[in-house]
Amino acid sequence: MKDKVLILNKAEIKHKIKRIAYQILENNIDENDIILAGIAKNGFELAKRLKAELEIISSIRPRLCEVKIDKKNPLAEITTSLTPEEYRDQSVILVDDVLNSGTTLIYGVRHFLNVPLKQFKTAVLVDRNHKKYPVKADFKGISLSTSLNETVKLRFEKGNDRVELL
């Protein structure tokens, strides 16, 4: 069995989220509203935490949108908790936990390109630098160089949030 290596602990994750929130604020300083589109599960949880932080540090009104993508079959229909009319001409940030190959993000980006947007950016907590698609994280907590056979897991657990290398 492989050993787990702690990459980020709860306090470090909280700090990274705060830093990403400030970067989002700086990039959207003239906006009243933004859409935080979190990819289901950990990406959506990260978006919720970014929303909470943005509400503390700014007057921007962040709105959450849950994006459901079948990660095993990204060509399947992608659904969002907001309708396209609700994010039309808005500043949208697509949020995910870990940027591995870029597959999930690139298909998420493709979904949002069907609607005119004011601005579109991406945010991840961990960027692994193993992309097979030309997608980048505009806002990231940490860049991590790993081997292809290693796995990075973000675990949101009550009182024990952590990022581990497996």
DRENPA-3360 file (N, C-alpha, C; in nm, 2 decimals, always signed):
BEGIN
1 = MKDKVLIL = +0.08/-0.12/+0.00/+0.00/+0.00/+0.00/+0.09/+0.13/+0.00 ~ +0.05/+0.22/-0.08/+0.13/+0.35/-0.09/+0.11/+0.43/+0.03 ~ +0.21/+0.50/+0.07/+0.20/+0.60/+0.18/+0.13/+0.72/+0.13 ~ +0.06/+0.78/+0.23/-0.01/+0.91/+0.20/+0.09/+1.02/+0.25 ~ +0.10/+1.12/+0.16/+0.18/+1.24/+0.20/+0.09/+1.36/+0.21 ~ +0.09/+1.42/+0.33/+0.01/+1.54/+0.35/+0.07/+1.66/+0.27 ~ -0.01/+1.72/+0.18/+0.04/+1.83/+0.10/-0.01/+1.96/+0.16 ~ -0.14/+1.97/+0.20/-0.20/+2.08/+0.26/-0.28/+2.04/+0.38;
9 = NKAEIKHK = -0.27/+2.11/+0.49/-0.36/+2.08/+0.61/-0.48/+2.18/+0.61 ~ -0.56/+2.16/+0.70/-0.69/+2.25/+0.71/-0.65/+2.40/+0.71 ~ -0.56/+2.44/+0.79/-0.52/+2.58/+0.80/-0.46/+2.63/+0.66 ~ -0.38/+2.55/+0.60/-0.32/+2.58/+0.47/-0.43/+2.59/+0.36 ~ -0.52/+2.50/+0.36/-0.63/+2.51/+0.27/-0.71/+2.64/+0.28 ~ -0.74/+2.67/+0.41/-0.82/+2.79/+0.44/-0.74/+2.91/+0.39 ~ -0.61/+2.92/+0.41/-0.53/+3.03/+0.36/-0.53/+3.04/+0.21 ~ -0.52/+2.92/+0.14/-0.52/+2.92/-0.01/-0.65/+2.97/-0.06;
17 = IKRIAYQI = -0.76/+2.93/+0.00/-0.89/+2.97/-0.04/-0.90/+3.13/-0.02 ~ -0.86/+3.18/+0.09/-0.86/+3.32/+0.11/-0.78/+3.40/+0.00 ~ -0.66/+3.34/-0.03/-0.58/+3.40/-0.13/-0.64/+3.40/-0.27 ~ -0.71/+3.29/-0.30/-0.78/+3.28/-0.43/-0.89/+3.38/-0.43 ~ -0.96/+3.39/-0.32/-1.08/+3.49/-0.32/-1.03/+3.63/-0.34 ~ -0.91/+3.66/-0.29/-0.86/+3.80/-0.31/-0.82/+3.82/-0.46 ~ -0.77/+3.71/-0.52/-0.73/+3.72/-0.66/-0.86/+3.74/-0.75 ~ -0.96/+3.66/-0.71/-1.09/+3.67/-0.78/-1.14/+3.82/-0.77;
25 = LENNIDEN = -1.14/+3.87/-0.65/-1.18/+4.01/-0.62/-1.11/+4.11/-0.71 ~ -0.97/+4.09/-0.71/-0.89/+4.19/-0.79/-0.93/+4.18/-0.93 ~ -0.96/+4.06/-0.98/-0.99/+4.04/-1.12/-1.13/+4.08/-1.16 ~ -1.22/+4.10/-1.06/-1.36/+4.14/-1.08/-1.40/+4.26/-1.00 ~ -1.30/+4.35/-0.98/-1.32/+4.46/-0.89/-1.44/+4.55/-0.93 ~ -1.47/+4.56/-1.06/-1.58/+4.64/-1.11/-1.71/+4.57/-1.12 ~ -1.71/+4.44/-1.08/-1.84/+4.36/-1.09/-1.92/+4.37/-0.97 ~ -2.05/+4.37/-0.98/-2.14/+4.36/-0.87/-2.18/+4.21/-0.84;
33 = DIILAGIA = -2.18/+4.13/-0.94/-2.22/+3.99/-0.93/-2.12/+3.91/-1.01 ~ -2.09/+3.79/-0.95/-2.01/+3.69/-1.03/-2.08/+3.55/-1.00 ~ -2.05/+3.46/-1.09/-2.10/+3.33/-1.08/-1.98/+3.24/-1.05 ~ -1.99/+3.16/-0.94/-1.89/+3.06/-0.90/-1.95/+2.93/-0.94 ~ -1.90/+2.87/-1.05/-1.96/+2.75/-1.11/-1.87/+2.63/-1.06 ~ -1.91/+2.56/-0.96/-1.83/+2.46/-0.90/-1.86/+2.32/-0.96 ~ -1.76/+2.25/-1.00/-1.78/+2.11/-1.05/-1.82/+2.02/-0.94 ~ -1.93/+1.95/-0.96/-2.00/+1.87/-0.85/-1.90/+1.80/-0.76;
41 = KNGFELAK = -1.93/+1.79/-0.64/-1.86/+1.74/-0.52/-1.76/+1.84/-0.48 ~ -1.63/+1.81/-0.49/-1.53/+1.89/-0.43/-1.51/+2.03/-0.49 ~ -1.53/+2.04/-0.62/-1.53/+2.17/-0.69/-1.64/+2.26/-0.64 ~ -1.76/+2.20/-0.62/-1.87/+2.28/-0.57/-1.85/+2.32/-0.42 ~ -1.79/+2.23/-0.34/-1.76/+2.26/-0.20/-1.66/+2.37/-0.20 ~ -1.56/+2.37/-0.29/-1.46/+2.48/-0.29/-1.52/+2.61/-0.33 ~ -1.61/+2.60/-0.43/-1.69/+2.72/-0.47/-1.77/+2.78/-0.36 ~ -1.83/+2.70/-0.27/-1.90/+2.75/-0.16/-1.81/+2.82/-0.06;
49 = RLKAELEI = -1.69/+2.76/-0.04/-1.60/+2.83/+0.05/-1.54/+2.96/-0.01 ~ -1.52/+2.96/-0.14/-1.48/+3.09/-0.20/-1.59/+3.19/-0.19 ~ -1.71/+3.15/-0.21/-1.83/+3.24/-0.19/-1.83/+3.30/-0.05 ~ -1.82/+3.22/+0.05/-1.82/+3.27/+0.19/-1.70/+3.37/+0.21 ~ -1.59/+3.34/+0.16/-1.47/+3.43/+0.17/-1.50/+3.56/+0.10 ~ -1.55/+3.55/-0.02/-1.58/+3.68/-0.10/-1.68/+3.76/-0.03 ~ -1.78/+3.70/+0.03/-1.88/+3.78/+0.10/-1.82/+3.85/+0.22 ~ -1.71/+3.80/+0.28/-1.65/+3.87/+0.39/-1.56/+3.98/+0.35;
57 = ISSIRPRL = -1.49/+3.96/+0.23/-1.39/+4.06/+0.19/-1.43/+4.16/+0.09 ~ -1.56/+4.15/+0.04/-1.60/+4.24/-0.07/-1.75/+4.26/-0.07 ~ -1.79/+4.35/-0.16/-1.93/+4.38/-0.17/-1.99/+4.30/-0.29 ~ -1.90/+4.23/-0.36/-1.95/+4.14/-0.47/-2.05/+4.04/-0.42 ~ -2.15/+4.02/-0.50/-2.25/+3.92/-0.47/-2.22/+3.79/-0.55 ~ -2.15/+3.70/-0.49/-2.12/+3.57/-0.57/-2.24/+3.48/-0.56 ~ -2.27/+3.42/-0.68/-2.38/+3.33/-0.69/-2.32/+3.19/-0.72 ~ -2.37/+3.09/-0.66/-2.32/+2.95/-0.68/-2.40/+2.88/-0.79;
65 = CEVKIDKK = -2.33/+2.80/-0.87/-2.38/+2.72/-0.98/-2.31/+2.59/-0.97 ~ -2.39/+2.48/-0.95/-2.33/+2.35/-0.95/-2.33/+2.29/-1.09 ~ -2.21/+2.24/-1.13/-2.19/+2.19/-1.26/-2.17/+2.04/-1.25 ~ -2.25/+1.96/-1.31/-2.25/+1.82/-1.31/-2.19/+1.76/-1.44 ~ -2.07/+1.70/-1.42/-2.00/+1.64/-1.54/-1.97/+1.50/-1.50 ~ -1.99/+1.41/-1.60/-1.96/+1.27/-1.58/-1.81/+1.26/-1.61 ~ -1.72/+1.25/-1.51/-1.58/+1.26/-1.53/-1.53/+1.14/-1.61 ~ -1.60/+1.03/-1.60/-1.56/+0.91/-1.68/-1.61/+0.92/-1.83;
73 = NPLAEITT = -1.71/+1.00/-1.85/-1.76/+1.02/-1.99/-1.80/+1.17/-2.00 ~ -1.69/+1.25/-2.02/-1.71/+1.40/-2.02/-1.79/+1.45/-2.15 ~ -1.81/+1.36/-2.25/-1.89/+1.40/-2.36/-2.04/+1.39/-2.33 ~ -2.08/+1.32/-2.22/-2.22/+1.31/-2.18/-2.27/+1.45/-2.15 ~ -2.40/+1.47/-2.14/-2.46/+1.60/-2.12/-2.41/+1.65/-1.98 ~ -2.38/+1.78/-1.99/-2.34/+1.85/-1.87/-2.46/+1.93/-1.82 ~ -2.49/+1.93/-1.69/-2.60/+2.01/-1.64/-2.55/+2.10/-1.54 ~ -2.62/+2.22/-1.52/-2.59/+2.32/-1.43/-2.71/+2.35/-1.35;
81 = SLTPEEYR = -2.69/+2.40/-1.22/-2.80/+2.43/-1.14/-2.86/+2.57/-1.17 ~ -2.79/+2.65/-1.25/-2.85/+2.77/-1.31/-2.88/+2.75/-1.46 ~ -2.97/+2.82/-1.51/-3.00/+2.82/-1.65/-2.91/+2.90/-1.72 ~ -2.88/+2.88/-1.85/-2.80/+2.96/-1.93/-2.83/+3.11/-1.92 ~ -2.96/+3.14/-1.92/-3.01/+3.28/-1.91/-2.96/+3.35/-1.78 ~ -2.94/+3.27/-1.67/-2.90/+3.32/-1.54/-2.75/+3.36/-1.54 ~ -2.67/+3.29/-1.63/-2.53/+3.33/-1.63/-2.49/+3.40/-1.76 ~ -2.58/+3.43/-1.85/-2.56/+3.51/-1.97/-2.50/+3.65/-1.93;
89 = DQSVILVD = -2.39/+3.68/-2.00/-2.33/+3.82/-1.99/-2.28/+3.84/-1.84 ~ -2.25/+3.73/-1.77/-2.19/+3.74/-1.64/-2.04/+3.71/-1.64 ~ -1.98/+3.74/-1.53/-1.84/+3.70/-1.51/-1.85/+3.56/-1.44 ~ -1.80/+3.46/-1.50/-1.81/+3.32/-1.45/-1.67/+3.26/-1.42 ~ -1.66/+3.20/-1.30/-1.54/+3.13/-1.26/-1.57/+2.99/-1.25 ~ -1.51/+2.90/-1.33/-1.53/+2.75/-1.32/-1.43/+2.70/-1.21 ~ -1.49/+2.64/-1.11/-1.41/+2.59/-0.99/-1.40/+2.44/-0.99 ~ -1.28/+2.39/-0.97/-1.26/+2.25/-0.94/-1.15/+2.23/-0.84;
97 = DVLNSGTT = -1.15/+2.11/-0.78/-1.05/+2.09/-0.67/-0.91/+2.07/-0.72 ~ -0.89/+1.97/-0.81/-0.75/+1.94/-0.86/-0.76/+1.94/-1.01 ~ -0.66/+2.01/-1.07/-0.64/+2.01/-1.22/-0.54/+1.90/-1.25 ~ -0.59/+1.79/-1.30/-0.50/+1.68/-1.34/-0.47/+1.69/-1.48 ~ -0.54/+1.62/-1.57/-0.51/+1.62/-1.71/-0.58/+1.74/-1.78 ~ -0.68/+1.80/-1.72/-0.75/+1.91/-1.78/-0.88/+1.87/-1.84 ~ -0.91/+1.74/-1.85/-1.03/+1.69/-1.91/-1.15/+1.75/-1.86 ~ -1.17/+1.74/-1.73/-1.29/+1.79/-1.67/-1.31/+1.94/-1.69;
105 = LIYGVRHF = -1.20/+2.02/-1.67/-1.21/+2.16/-1.70/-1.24/+2.20/-1.84 ~ -1.17/+2.13/-1.94/-1.19/+2.17/-2.08/-1.33/+2.14/-2.12 ~ -1.39/+2.03/-2.08/-1.53/+2.00/-2.11/-1.63/+2.10/-2.04 ~ -1.59/+2.14/-1.92/-1.67/+2.24/-1.85/-1.67/+2.37/-1.92 ~ -1.55/+2.41/-1.96/-1.53/+2.53/-2.04/-1.62/+2.53/-2.16 ~ -1.61/+2.42/-2.23/-1.69/+2.40/-2.36/-1.84/+2.42/-2.34 ~ -1.89/+2.37/-2.22/-2.03/+2.39/-2.19/-2.07/+2.54/-2.18 ~ -1.98/+2.61/-2.11/-2.01/+2.76/-2.09/-1.99/+2.84/-2.22;
113 = LNVPLKQF = -1.92/+2.79/-2.31/-1.90/+2.87/-2.44/-2.02/+2.88/-2.52 ~ -2.13/+2.81/-2.49/-2.25/+2.81/-2.57/-2.33/+2.94/-2.54 ~ -2.29/+3.02/-2.44/-2.36/+3.13/-2.39/-2.27/+3.25/-2.39 ~ -2.31/+3.37/-2.44/-2.21/+3.48/-2.43/-2.19/+3.52/-2.28 ~ -2.06/+3.53/-2.24/-2.02/+3.57/-2.11/-1.94/+3.70/-2.11 ~ -1.95/+3.77/-2.00/-1.87/+3.89/-1.99/-1.72/+3.85/-1.97 ~ -1.70/+3.75/-1.89/-1.56/+3.70/-1.86/-1.57/+3.56/-1.81 ~ -1.47/+3.48/-1.85/-1.46/+3.34/-1.80/-1.32/+3.31/-1.75;
121 = KTAVLVDR = -1.31/+3.26/-1.63/-1.19/+3.22/-1.57/-1.20/+3.08/-1.50 ~ -1.09/+3.02/-1.47/-1.09/+2.90/-1.40/-1.01/+2.91/-1.26 ~ -1.06/+2.83/-1.17/-0.99/+2.83/-1.03/-0.98/+2.69/-0.98 ~ -0.86/+2.65/-0.93/-0.84/+2.52/-0.87/-0.76/+2.54/-0.74 ~ -0.78/+2.44/-0.65/-0.69/+2.45/-0.53/-0.55/+2.39/-0.57 ~ -0.55/+2.28/-0.64/-0.42/+2.22/-0.68/-0.41/+2.20/-0.83 ~ -0.30/+2.25/-0.89/-0.27/+2.24/-1.03/-0.15/+2.14/-1.04 ~ -0.18/+2.02/-1.10/-0.08/+1.91/-1.10/+0.02/+1.92/-1.21;
129 = NHKKYPVK = +0.00/+2.01/-1.31/+0.09/+2.02/-1.42/+0.11/+1.90/-1.51 ~ +0.00/+1.82/-1.53/+0.00/+1.71/-1.62/-0.11/+1.72/-1.72 ~ -0.12/+1.83/-1.79/-0.23/+1.85/-1.88/-0.21/+1.79/-2.01 ~ -0.32/+1.73/-2.06/-0.33/+1.68/-2.20/-0.41/+1.77/-2.29 ~ -0.47/+1.87/-2.23/-0.55/+1.97/-2.30/-0.49/+2.11/-2.27 ~ -0.51/+2.20/-2.36/-0.46/+2.34/-2.34/-0.55/+2.42/-2.25 ~ -0.56/+2.38/-2.13/-0.64/+2.46/-2.03/-0.55/+2.49/-1.91 ~ -0.58/+2.61/-1.85/-0.49/+2.65/-1.74/-0.58/+2.70/-1.63;
137 = ADFKGISL = -0.53/+2.70/-1.51/-0.60/+2.76/-1.40/-0.56/+2.91/-1.39 ~ -0.66/+2.99/-1.40/-0.63/+3.14/-1.38/-0.60/+3.17/-1.23 ~ -0.67/+3.10/-1.14/-0.65/+3.12/-1.00/-0.62/+2.98/-0.94 ~ -0.51/+2.96/-0.87/-0.47/+2.83/-0.81/-0.41/+2.85/-0.68 ~ -0.44/+2.76/-0.59/-0.38/+2.76/-0.46/-0.23/+2.72/-0.45 ~ -0.21/+2.61/-0.53/-0.07/+2.55/-0.53/-0.05/+2.48/-0.66 ~ +0.08/+2.49/-0.71/+0.12/+2.41/-0.82/+0.20/+2.29/-0.77 ~ +0.18/+2.17/-0.82/+0.24/+2.05/-0.76/+0.29/+1.97/-0.88;
145 = STSLNETV = +0.42/+1.94/-0.88/+0.48/+1.85/-0.98/+0.48/+1.71/-0.92 ~ +0.41/+1.62/-0.99/+0.40/+1.48/-0.94/+0.42/+1.39/-1.06 ~ +0.44/+1.26/-1.03/+0.45/+1.16/-1.13/+0.31/+1.12/-1.18 ~ +0.30/+1.07/-1.30/+0.17/+1.03/-1.35/+0.10/+0.92/-1.27 ~ +0.18/+0.84/-1.20/+0.11/+0.73/-1.13/+0.08/+0.77/-0.98 ~ +0.10/+0.90/-0.95/+0.06/+0.95/-0.82/-0.08/+1.01/-0.83 ~ -0.15/+1.01/-0.72/-0.29/+1.07/-0.72/-0.29/+1.18/-0.61 ~ -0.36/+1.29/-0.64/-0.38/+1.40/-0.55/-0.52/+1.40/-0.51;
153 = KLRFEKGN = -0.55/+1.40/-0.38/-0.69/+1.39/-0.33/-0.71/+1.51/-0.24 ~ -0.82/+1.59/-0.26/-0.86/+1.69/-0.17/-0.98/+1.62/-0.09 ~ -0.96/+1.63/+0.04/-1.07/+1.57/+0.13/-1.12/+1.68/+0.22 ~ -1.25/+1.70/+0.20/-1.32/+1.80/+0.28/-1.39/+1.71/+0.39 ~ -1.34/+1.70/+0.51/-1.40/+1.63/+0.62/-1.40/+1.72/+0.74 ~ -1.51/+1.71/+0.81/-1.54/+1.80/+0.92/-1.41/+1.80/+1.02 ~ -1.35/+1.92/+1.03/-1.24/+1.93/+1.12/-1.11/+1.87/+1.07 ~ -1.11/+1.81/+0.95/-0.98/+1.75/+0.90/-0.97/+1.76/+0.75;
161 = DRVELL = -0.99/+1.88/+0.70/-0.97/+1.91/+0.56/-0.82/+1.89/+0.53 ~ -0.80/+1.83/+0.41/-0.66/+1.80/+0.37/-0.64/+1.77/+0.23 ~ -0.52/+1.79/+0.18/-0.48/+1.75/+0.04/-0.37/+1.65/+0.06 ~ -0.39/+1.53/+0.00/-0.29/+1.42/+0.02/-0.24/+1.38/-0.12 ~ -0.12/+1.33/-0.12/-0.06/+1.27/-0.24/-0.05/+1.12/-0.21 ~ -0.11/+1.04/-0.30/-0.12/+0.90/-0.28/-0.04/+0.83/-0.38;
% end
